Structures are given as structure tokens and as C-alpha cells.
């Protein structure tokens, strides 16, 4: 009994996700209300997860350290001021999370800034960016389409995520500022806004995100997390393109967006968009590719945009995973995609990152099957386990 008590005490004091191991659990919240109300209910419901994550997430300590410097404080304040001007309702949503979870707003906003503030005083080469998300998409026919994705993040994020299924009904004040009604579902890291992972909206969009790391970032510009949060409102691909372009400001950092769009006739279209800060204008730099008969494959490096990106683990990992993926036969079925997502053939970097000592781990894998209209979430390898959760994909605004 004493030994059991000791284990419990050690766990309580350490607060580390490694002791928990890989839990086969997918928390889901269904929530409805204004931006602030939805944020508050998410924060209140997942307060323990959020507090534990921000207490143990080592990168946040680095962000806080940078914030205490003059360049860091300026970047924080300028970005916050711009977001209050451009997306005030998302700032309210984040304030709701902070209030509901009883954590400082400042910590949550630093999480959204991510590498924008993390590199504000040290933009050297190589930069210690890391990443691991891999996305693969196929469209076989008008009806059959699959998007598969490994959600990879720093090891502290393991067991610190949830899925948010939301119906946003803006207040009149927020509508006057540009907010609109939203229906979506998104995986969220604890304390983060929805959008910068994988999910779908009820206008016909299914998506996944890959972190990309341009060498030069633009503090004060729109963080990618705000742009992908806004992407959840997109009504069609042209609308999504407008949101990603972010005319008048532009992205402050980079990412890759993988999308399958379904139109009113049930036709499917597969796209990848690479986004980066435009160093010559006040808009995002985009490269758009539509996949007609070929397979969409993307990791954490730019494949088409010609720009200077970081060197180091994120690129090494991307190259290793691309090498592993292309050793598989061309995928034609959902089962093929699940086999690729489960690849652990390399010893250095794996498509499904599950090594105990890995800085980056696959916290979940998602498979969107548009023929079955399901979002299957796996905690273990998807070719050797059952999904822990299966969410219906609803395109209610299309009548599909």
C-alpha cells in the first residue's frame, strides 16, 4: 500500500505525460454558443488537461523567456493588437478558454505565436524546429475520397488533446465585426484554438495541416493558428484561398493545408496549399496544387514554394518520412493509406512516431473516409488497431 501511495505522489509531483504512457482515449466536447461561450465551456471542461499541458510544455517556458525581452514583448503586443483588429472574436474565444480553465490569457496567446516569438532573438541556421505530421490524400471517383493524417507534436502533447465539435452562434456585436455562424469539428491541442490540426466543417471541407518553417518570419503578422481558425468558416475553395491569402496583413509563419472539398453535387476536389510569409507585400505567399489523378503527399518541408527554410530536424525528418512513404506502392485504397501512416521502418524518423525517446510523437492518426462519411481517430497504428473514436462527417450546409 505504501508503494502504491508513493507512485501516486510521484506522479502528482511530476506532471509528465511520459508516466501516463499512450492512453487510448479521445475526449470529445459538443458545444454551442457565442465565441466566448464556446471558449469558456471548452476551458472549463478541459481545465485539468490545459493546466497540466501548460505546466509541462517546455517550449512555453522558452516563449515566456522571449516575451520578457524587448523584441519579444513588442512582437507579442503588435500581434495581439493586429488580431484584436482582424479577428477580435477569436481573441474573445481564447479569452473564454483562459477564463474557463482559469489560466493566464498570456500563456495561451504565446502558444498561438509559437515560432514567431520562439525565434525572435535567435533566428540562426540550423534552427531547432521539429515536426512530424504526414498527410496523404486520394480521390478515386466522384464519391470515393480519403484523407489520412498523422498528428505529430512534442511529446508533452501526448494525452493532452481533445476534439471540439462546435456550433458557433456569434453575438450581434461579433457579427458586426465580421464573425459568422460556424459548424465544425477539429482536433485541438490543450489550450489551443481549433483549426491547426485536422477536422472538417459543414460547408464541405475536410482538412489536415502540416507545420512548415520558413527561415524568415514576420512578427506582428497573422499567426498561422489564426488563419487556420478562420479556415473553419470557409464556404468553398475560393473562400479558403481568400482566407489563406489574408490580404492586408499576411501570414507571420508557415504551414501546409491539405483539403478535400465536396460541392453541392457531391463532387470531390483535392488540394494542397503551401503558405509562407511574403517578405515583399502584406499578404501570404501561397502555392496551390490541385490533384486530379495523383496522390497528395505532404510532410513538413516546402515542396513547391521556392524560399529559404530552416535546416535541422524538421527537414531531416520530412526527408526520411518521404523516403519511407515513396517506398510503398502507390496507394489506391483506405487500407493502403493506413499501412503508410503506420510505417515504422526507419530507425531515425518514423511516419508513425512511437519511439519512447522521440522528441516528436504521433499523438493520434486520423482517416477521413468520404464514402463512409466518417472521421476515424486512432491512437495506435491504424493498420493494426481499431479506431478509438469514429465521428460522422456532416455536410449539413450542402444537404449531404
N, C-alpha and C positions, 0 to 999 in steps of 0.2 A: 504493500500500500504506500509506503514511504517512497519507493522508486517511482510509482505512478504519479504521486504528487510532485516529485522532483521534475519529471518530464513535463508536466503541465506548467510548472513555474518557469522552466527554461524556455518553453515555447512562448509563454506570455511575455517574457522579457525580451526575447529575441525579435519577435515580429517578422521573421523572414519567411518568404514563401517556399524556400527550399525544404524546410521541415515538413510542410504540408505535402510535398510531392505533387504529382499531377492529379488533381481532383477531376472526376468525371461529372462535372456539374455545369449547367448553363443557366444562370439566373436570367429571367425574362420579366420585364415590367411592362404592363399595358397601361397607358396613361393618356389623359385627355385634359386640355385646358389651355390657358394662355402660355406664352413663352416662360414667364416667371413661374407660373403654377406648375408647369411640367418639370421645369428645372428643380423646383423645390421638392416635388414628390420623388423625383429620382434621387436627389441628395439625401432626403430623409430615409428613403427605403434602403439605400446602399451606403449609409453613413459609415458603417464599420469598414466596408471594403475600401472606401475612399480614404478614410483616415489612415488605414494600415498601408495603403499604397503610397500616399504622400510622405508617410513617416519612413518608409524603407527604400524609396526610389532614389538611387544615388545621383542620377542626373539632375534631379530637382535641387540637390544641395549645390551642384555646380551652377545652376541657373540663379539660385539665390545669391551665390557669391558674386556672379557677374552683375546682378542687379544692384549690388552695393557700390559698384564703380560708377563714375560719372557717365561714361558711354553707355553702360548697361541701363542706368536709370533713364537716360534720355531716350534710348530705344524703346523701353517699356512705356514711358509716358506718351511718346509720339504715336506708337502703335495703338495704344488704348484710346487716345483721342480720335484717331482715324476710324477705329472700329465703332466708337460711340456715334460717329458721324455717318458711317456707311451701313453698319449693321447694329444699331442700338438694341434691337430686340434680341439679338443673340448674346449681347453683353448682359441683358436682363436675365436671359436663360441661364447664363453662367452664374450670375449673382444668386439666382434661385437655387442652383446646386450648392453653392457655398453656404447659403443660409440654411438650407435643409440638412446638409451634412454637418453644419457647424464647424466649417474650416475657413481659413482666410481666402478671400477672393483673389488676393495677390498670388497665392500659390497656384491656383487654378489657371490664372491668366499666364503665368510663367510656363505652365505645361503647354499652353497653346502656342507660345512663342517658340519653344523647342530650340532648334539650332540657330534661329535668328539671334537669340540672346546668348546661347551657349558658346557661340564663336565670336562674340562681339569684340573681345580683346585678344583673340588668338585664332587667326584665320590661316594657319600655317599649312604646309604640304609636307608629308601626308597628314590629313585630318582624321581623327579617330572616329569617324562616322561608322556606324554599323547598321546592318539591316538584313532582312531575310525573307520578306514576303515574295511569294511566287504566284503568278496568275496565269491561267491557261483558259482559253475560250474557243468554242467551236459552234458553228451554226450549220446544221446538216440539211435542214429544209425550212420551209416557212413556219413549221410547227416546232421542230426539234432544235433546241439550243441549250448549251451547258456552259456555265462559267464556274471554274474551280479556283480556289484561292487558299494559300496557307497564310494565316495571320500570325506573323512573327514579330516579336518585340523583346525588349530587355527582360531578363529572367525574372525581375521583380513583378512583371506584369502577369506572369502565370498565376492563374486563380484570381486575378484582380480585373475582371471584366464582366460585362453584362450586356444583354440585348434590350434595347429600348424600342418598343412599338408605340408610336405616338400619333395622336390626332391633335395638331396644334390649331387652336381657335384664337387668333390674335385679338387683343383688346382693340377698341376703336383708335386709341392713341397709337398703338403699334401699326395698325393698318395705315394710318395717316403718314407714318414714317416709312412705309413700303413693305411691311410684313404681309404675308398671305397665308391662307389656310393650307395646312400640310398634313399628309398622311404618309408615314414611312416606318420602316424598321431598320435599325442599324446596330451593329456590334459597337460597344463603347468601352474604351479603357476607363478604369475607375477615375471619375472626376473630370473626364474629357467630354467635349461636345460630341454628338453623333456625327457621322459622315466620313471621318478619316480612317475607315477600316473597310467594311463591306456591308451591303444591305440592299434595300430596294425602296422605291416609292410607288405610290398607287397611280402614277401617271404613265407607267410602262417601263421604268428604269430599274435595271439590276446592275450593280457596280461592285468593283473592288479597287483598292488603292495600293500603290507601291511607293514607298518613300524614295525620292531622288535627291542627290546632294550636289547642286551647283557650287563651284568654288566661291563665287562672289554672291552674297545675299544682299537684300535691301531692307535694312531695319526701318520700321515705320510703315512699310507697305503691308498689304493684306496677308496675314499668315495663311498657309495652305489649309489649316484646320477650319478657318472661317469660310474659305472658298468652297471646300467640300461640304461644310454645313449648309451653305446656300444651295449647293447642287441638289440637295434633297427636295428643293422646291421646283426643279426643272420639269417642264411640261413636255418637252421633246428635245431632240438632239441640238437643234439650233438654239434653243433656250439654254441648254447646258453649255454650249460653246460661248454664249454671251457671258454667262456667269464665270466661266474659267478665264475668259479674256480680262474681266474686271477693269473695264475701261475707266481711265481717270486716276487709277492708283496702280493696280497690278500686283501680282504675287510677290511676296517677300522671300519665299523659298520655293522648293520644287517638289513635284510628285508626278506620278503616272496614274491616269484614270482609265480603267477598263470598264466598258459599258456594253450591255445588250439592251437595245431599245425595242419595244413592241409597239406597233402602231395600232390604230383603230381597226384595221383589217386583220390583225394578228400576225403581220409580217415582222420578222426579227432582223435587226441590223446590229453588227458587232463592230465596236470602235475601240481604239486606244488613243489617248491624248497624252503627250508629254508636255509638261508645263514647267516653266522656269521664269525667274525674274528677267525682265527686259531691261538691260542696262542703258538703253538709249531712248526709252519712252515710258509713259505712265500707263502701261498695260502689261498683261502677262505675255510671255513668249510661248507660243503653242506650236506643236507639230501634231497633226491629226492624220490618223490612218484608219481607213475603213477596210475590214477584212471580208472579202467576198467568198472565196473558196479555200483560203488558207487558215492556218491555226494562229490564234493570238497567243503569244508567249511574252511575258514581261517579268523582269525581276527588279533590281534596284540600281540600274545604270541606264543612262540615256542611250538609246539605240539609233535614234534618227536626228535629234537636235544636235547641232554642232556647237558645243560650248565647253568651257573648261570646267570639269567637275573634280571632286576630291579624288585623292588616291588613298589607298588603305583598305581596311577590312570590308567595307561595304561593296567595293568594286571587286575585290578578290572573291568574296562570297558570291556575288552575282555571276561572275565568270564561271565559277565552279558549278553553280546550280544550272546555268545554261548548258554547260557541258554535259551534265548528268541528264538533263531533260532531253537534249537532242540525241542522246544515245538510245532513247526509246523509239519504237516505231511511231509513225505519225498517228496521233490519237484520232479515233473515229467515234468512240462511244464514251458515255459517262464512266464506265468501268476503266477505260484506258486513262482517263484524266485522274481518276482516283489512284491508279497504280503509279502515275508520275508524281502526284503530290506526296506519295508515301515513300519516295526514293530516299534511301539512306546509304547508298553505295559508296559514297566518298567518305574519307576519314576526316578531311579538313572542314568542309562546309556541306551541309546536307539540305535537301529540299524540305524534308520534314525534320526539323531540328529538335532532337530529343536527347542529345548527349548531356549528361549531368553537369559537365564543366563548361558548357557553352554559354557565352555571354548573351547570345540571342537564342530564344527558344520559340518553337511553334506552339502558341498558346491554344490555337484552335484551327480547324480547317473547315471551309465552307464550300458546299457544292450546290449551286443554283441549277435546278433541272426545270426548264421552262415547259417541257412536255408534260411533266407531272405537276408543275406549278408548286414546287416545294423548295425550301431552303433547308438543306441538311447540314447540321453542325456536328463535327467530330472533334473529340478531344485527343483521341489516339489516331494512328494511321488509318485513313479512310478505306484502304483496301483490306484491312484486317480487323475492323471493328464496326459495330453498329453506330449510327448517329445517336448522339446523346439527346439531341432535340431536332424536331422537324417542324418548321414553321410554314404555314401556307403562304404562297405568294399571291397577293391580291392586287389586281389592277382595276380597282373599282371605278376609277375615273374614266376607264376605257370601256367599261362594261364587259371586261374579260376575266 
